[in-house]
Amino acid sequence: MEYPLRQVRQVKPDVHVWWLQLDLGPTTLGSLEGLLSPEEISRAGRFAFDLHRRRYVAAHGLLRVVLADHLGTTPEKVALESESGGKPRLRGGGPCFNLSHAGPVGLVAVSADHEVGIDVEEIRDIAGLDELAGTCFSPAERAALAAVPAPDRLRAFFTGWTRKEAFLKATGEGFSRPLSSFDVTLAPGEPARLLRVEGRAVFCALRALEPAPGYVGALAVLESQATVYYHTWDALSALLEDSDGTRGVGGHDPVRGRRQPRGAVLDLAGRQGDSQRLARGGQGRAEDGLPRLGEGQLDRHDAAQPASGRRAGGALRALKTAGKSRRPEAARP
């Protein structure tokens, strides 16, 4: 498959967020599978359900398409490796990036100079939400969650969870850091912020994302100033033309407007139209009309005295197994 490249010139310290549609046609999916490493192909083969295997392949193949676009090369030449903590990076150096996917929705963050983390989750019923919050959240976050009206509490839980995971992915600490050792905002209408971090001084900007109805997400950037550019599915679907001449998903053409992709997001001209907006709340705008990380969403946290708390590994396992509605999903990269 040939991928015409659209160069993305990254001027320091820009961050680019790409929206991915993961339910793709067989021809496109086969081409993307050809981009994966042997380790990724082996991992894809271990999924119990073919739907989850296909979405894993789509997410990791599209990641290479996005990175190739930023590098000015072809996806076949994008080689990845893992840091000691497991965070993926480009072999030989290059932009920082992060991938997350849930159900048919994926998000990729790319920055030329600054560490980024991104997370997306489907809002779904969970049995024993209060008990799970006790495992996943700090005392301050549990108090904030308890103060949220009951109809909004499930969404607030996933809002807080995505912000915490995005931060952990940005720092590269992952679940070696106790989840009780830092606080994020989670109440409806409250700007995304990192409120407290134990054990280190850190600058971090958080951004709330809404990639599709029924999903929440978060972006974390370890930087004091950054402009965030949001790329819709249109920017990628033009690169993914099946051999039968149809574009996008299911024979529809989101580029030509026959159907807007679910969760279509803020386009680069800043027009919202009827689409669901990806970035939510409190953002300023640059002179070019593109959203910036808003004032009040950047926080510097000095090292604080550590408090006792569970580490995140057990909380992640609890989240993945909580409730009957939790379906097996593709593992996070």
C-alpha positions in Angstrom: 0.0 0.0 0.0 1.3 3.4 -0.9 0.7 6.2 1.6 1.0 9.8 0.1 2.6 11.8 2.9 1.3 15.1 4.1 4.2 16.8 5.9 3.4 18.2 9.4 5.9 20.8 10.3 6.4 20.8 14.0 7.4 24.2 15.5 8.5 23.9 19.1 6.7 23.0 21.3 3.6 21.8 19.4 1.6 18.8 20.2 -0.6 16.9 17.7 -3.5 14.8 18.6 -4.9 12.4 16.0 -8.3 10.7 16.1 -8.4 7.1 14.9 -11.2 4.9 13.7 -10.4 1.3 14.4 -13.2 -0.6 12.6 -11.7 -0.8 9.2 -12.3 -2.8 6.0 -10.3 -6.1 5.4 -8.1 -4.6 2.7 -7.0 -1.7 4.8 -6.6 -3.9 7.8 -4.4 -6.3 5.9 -2.2 -3.5 4.8 -1.8 -2.2 8.3 -1.0 -5.6 9.7 1.9 -5.8 7.3 3.4 -2.8 9.1 3.5 -4.5 12.5 6.6 -6.0 14.2 6.8 -9.8 14.8 6.2 -9.1 18.5 3.0 -7.1 17.8 1.7 -9.8 15.4 2.3 -12.4 18.1 0.5 -10.3 20.6 -2.4 -9.7 18.3 -2.7 -13.4 17.8 -3.2 -14.0 21.5 -6.5 -12.1 21.7 -9.5 -14.3 22.5 -11.9 -12.4 20.2 -11.2 -11.5 16.6 -12.8 -8.0 17.0 -10.2 -7.1 19.6 -7.4 -8.5 17.5 -8.5 -6.4 14.5 -8.7 -3.2 16.6 -5.3 -3.8 18.0 -3.9 -4.3 14.5 -5.6 -1.1 13.3 -4.4 1.0 16.2 -0.8 0.0 16.0 -0.7 0.1 12.2 -2.3 3.6 12.1 0.2 4.7 14.7 3.0 4.0 12.2 1.0 6.0 9.5 0.8 9.0 11.8 4.5 8.8 12.8 5.5 8.4 9.2 3.6 11.6 8.4 5.5 13.5 11.0 8.9 12.0 10.0 8.4 12.5 6.3 9.0 8.8 5.5 6.9 5.7 4.8 5.1 3.7 7.5 7.2 0.6 6.6 10.4 2.5 7.7 9.0 3.4 11.2 10.8 1.2 13.7 9.7 1.2 17.4 11.3 0.0 20.6 10.5 0.1 24.3 12.2 2.1 27.0 13.2 0.2 30.2 9.9 1.1 31.7 8.0 -0.2 28.7 7.0 3.1 27.1 7.4 2.8 23.3 9.7 5.2 21.4 11.1 5.5 17.9 14.3 3.5 17.3 17.1 5.9 16.6 15.3 8.9 18.1 12.5 11.1 17.0 9.2 12.7 18.2 7.7 11.7 21.5 4.4 9.9 21.0 1.7 7.9 22.8 -1.2 5.7 21.8 -4.4 4.7 23.5 -7.5 2.9 22.2 -10.9 1.7 23.6 -13.5 0.0 21.5 -13.5 1.5 18.0 -11.9 4.7 19.1 -8.1 5.5 19.1 -6.0 8.5 20.0 -2.4 9.3 19.2 -0.4 12.2 20.6 2.8 13.3 19.0 5.3 16.0 20.0 8.7 16.9 18.6 10.2 17.8 22.0 8.0 17.1 24.9 6.9 13.9 26.6 3.2 13.2 26.1 0.7 10.7 27.5 -2.9 10.1 26.2 -5.7 7.9 27.3 -9.3 7.1 26.2 -11.9 5.0 27.9 -15.5 4.0 27.2 -17.9 5.1 29.9 -19.5 1.8 30.9 -21.2 0.5 34.0 -19.0 -0.9 36.7 -20.1 -3.0 39.7 -18.6 -1.8 43.0 -17.6 1.6 41.7 -16.9 3.0 45.2 -14.7 0.1 46.1 -12.8 0.5 42.8 -12.4 4.2 43.4 -10.8 3.3 46.7 -8.1 1.4 44.8 -7.6 3.8 41.9 -7.9 7.2 43.5 -6.2 9.2 46.3 -8.2 10.3 49.4 -8.8 13.8 47.9 -10.0 12.3 44.6 -12.3 9.9 46.4 -13.8 12.8 48.3 -14.3 14.8 45.1 -15.9 11.8 43.4 -18.3 11.3 46.4 -19.4 14.9 46.1 -20.4 14.4 42.4 -24.2 13.9 42.0 -25.0 10.2 41.5 -26.1 10.5 37.8 -22.7 12.0 36.9 -20.5 9.9 39.1 -19.6 7.2 36.5 -18.5 9.7 34.0 -16.5 11.5 36.7 -14.8 8.3 37.6 -13.6 7.7 34.0 -12.7 11.3 33.7 -10.4 11.1 36.6 -9.0 7.7 35.6 -8.0 8.9 32.1 -6.3 12.0 33.5 -4.3 9.8 35.9 -3.3 7.3 33.3 -2.3 10.0 30.8 0.0 11.6 33.4 1.6 8.2 34.2 2.2 7.5 30.5 3.7 11.0 30.0 6.2 10.6 32.8 7.1 7.1 31.8 6.6 5.9 35.4 3.6 3.9 34.5 2.0 1.9 37.3 5.2 1.8 39.3 3.9 5.1 40.9 1.2 4.7 43.5 -2.1 6.1 42.3 -2.6 7.8 45.7 0.6 9.8 45.2 -1.0 12.4 43.0 -4.3 14.2 42.5 -6.2 15.3 39.4 -9.5 17.1 38.9 -12.5 15.0 37.9 -15.7 16.8 38.7 -18.0 17.8 35.8 -17.2 21.2 34.4 -13.9 21.4 36.3 -10.9 22.2 34.1 -8.5 19.3 33.7 -5.6 19.9 36.1 -2.9 18.1 38.0 -3.3 19.2 41.6 -0.6 17.5 43.5 2.4 15.1 43.0 4.5 13.5 45.6 8.2 12.8 45.3 9.2 15.1 42.4 8.9 18.5 40.9 7.0 18.4 37.6 5.4 20.7 35.1 2.4 19.1 33.5 -0.5 20.4 31.4 -3.7 18.3 31.2 -6.3 18.5 28.5 -9.8 17.0 28.6 -10.7 15.2 25.4 -14.1 13.9 24.2 -13.3 11.8 21.1 -16.8 10.3 20.7 -20.2 10.1 22.4 -19.9 7.8 25.4 -16.1 8.1 25.6 -13.8 10.4 27.6 -10.1 11.0 27.2 -7.2 13.0 28.5 -3.9 14.4 27.2 -0.9 15.1 29.4 2.1 17.2 28.3 5.2 17.7 30.3 5.8 21.3 29.2 5.1 24.8 30.3 3.7 26.1 27.0 2.3 24.1 24.1 -0.1 24.6 21.3 -2.3 21.5 20.6 -3.4 20.7 17.0 -6.3 18.3 16.6 -6.5 16.1 13.5 -9.8 14.5 12.5 -10.2 11.1 11.0 -10.5 12.8 7.6 -6.8 13.5 7.7 -6.0 9.8 7.9 -8.9 8.2 6.0 -7.6 9.9 2.8 -4.5 7.7 3.2 -6.5 4.5 3.6 -8.1 3.8 0.3 -9.3 0.2 -0.2 -8.7 -1.5 -3.5 -12.4 -1.2 -4.4 -12.1 2.5 -4.5 -14.1 3.2 -1.3 -12.5 5.3 1.4 -12.8 5.2 5.2 -15.0 2.7 6.9 -17.8 0.5 5.6 -17.8 2.0 2.1 -18.6 5.5 3.3 -16.5 8.5 2.5 -16.0 10.8 5.5 -13.7 13.0 3.4 -16.4 13.8 0.9 -19.1 14.2 3.4 -21.3 11.2 2.7 -21.1 10.4 6.4 -19.3 12.1 9.2 -17.3 9.6 11.2 -18.5 9.1 14.7 -16.8 11.5 17.1 -15.5 13.8 14.3 -13.5 16.4 16.1 -12.4 20.0 15.9 -10.8 20.6 12.5 -7.7 22.6 11.8 -9.7 25.7 10.7 -11.4 25.7 14.1 -14.9 25.0 12.7 -17.1 22.9 14.9 -20.3 22.4 12.8 -22.4 19.5 13.9 -19.4 17.4 15.0 -18.6 16.5 18.6 -15.7 18.6 19.8 -12.5 16.8 20.9 -11.1 19.4 23.2 -13.3 20.5 26.1 -13.3 23.3 28.5 -11.1 26.3 29.3 -8.8 26.4 26.3 -7.4 29.6 24.9 -6.7 30.1 21.2 -3.6 31.1 19.5 -3.5 33.9 16.9 -3.8 31.3 14.2 -7.1 30.2 15.7 -5.9 26.9 17.0 -6.5 25.8 20.6 -3.8 26.3 23.2 -3.4 24.7 26.5 -5.4 27.1 28.5 -4.3 29.2 31.4 -5.0 27.5 34.7 -4.5 24.0 33.3 -0.7 24.1 33.7 0.7 23.3 37.1 4.1 23.1 38.6 4.3 20.7 41.5 7.3 20.6 43.8 8.3 17.3 45.5 6.1 16.5 48.5 6.4 14.0 51.3 5.2 10.6 50.0 2.2 9.1 51.6 1.3 5.5 51.9 -0.9 4.1 49.2 -1.4 1.1 46.9 0.5 0.9 43.7 -1.3 1.1 40.5 -0.8 -2.4 39.2 -3.6 -3.8 41.4 -5.9 -1.0 40.5 -5.5 -1.6 36.8 -6.3 -5.2 37.2 -9.3 -4.3 39.2 -10.5 -1.8 36.6 -10.1 -4.4 33.8 -12.1 -7.0 35.6 -14.7 -4.9 37.4 -18.4 -5.4 36.5 -20.0 -7.8 34.1 -20.1 -5.2 31.4 -16.3 -5.0 31.2 -15.4 -6.7 27.9 -11.9 -7.9 27.0 -10.2 -5.1 25.2 -7.0 -4.7 23.4 -4.2 -4.2 25.9 -2.7 -0.8 26.2 0.6 -0.2 24.4 
